[in-house]
Amino acid sequence: MLLALLAGASDAANGPLRIDPQPIHNSECGCSLTEGEQPWVSNFVPPLLMQDLDDGAPAVLRLDGADRVLPMVTGALNVWGASCGMPVNARFAGGPYVVWFAGFVTRTCYENDGCEYFEFRGRLSVVREDGARIARPVTGSCGC
């Protein structure tokens, strides 16, 4: 019984898993995911995840109150040239966290009057090694 109480106490010490918006603005070029399902909002919404456009670049997320740089494990957010409806999947892992995005391309704009980006929608999920989980509906974009 004491062992069970101690194990429960250590799990509770980790607290609930948190994913928070970045305290910084979007970079001029790159990929980002913001919370919510509506891609066109008039106010700036801080991103939950940011990634440079470089192939295989790590993602930056604010998890449990600290910025985490997580290397890409599989997939890609930057699926340049994708058509609407194409699946987008990316998985990142580092330390006690595994993060993945699963979604699809919703809007494209390639080389049209200086417009070079695409948008997608899906779900951002995070699992911490203690089993804590969180998922959020997100919209995202890659480009400049």
Secondary structure, 3 states (H helix, E strand, C coil): CHHHHHHHHHHHHHCCCCEECCCCCCCCCEEEEEECCCCCCCCCCCCCEEECCCCCCCEEEEECCEEEEECEEEEECCCCCCCCCCEEEEEEEECCEEEEEEEEEEEEEEEECCEEEEEEEEEEEEEECCCCEEEEEEEEEEEC
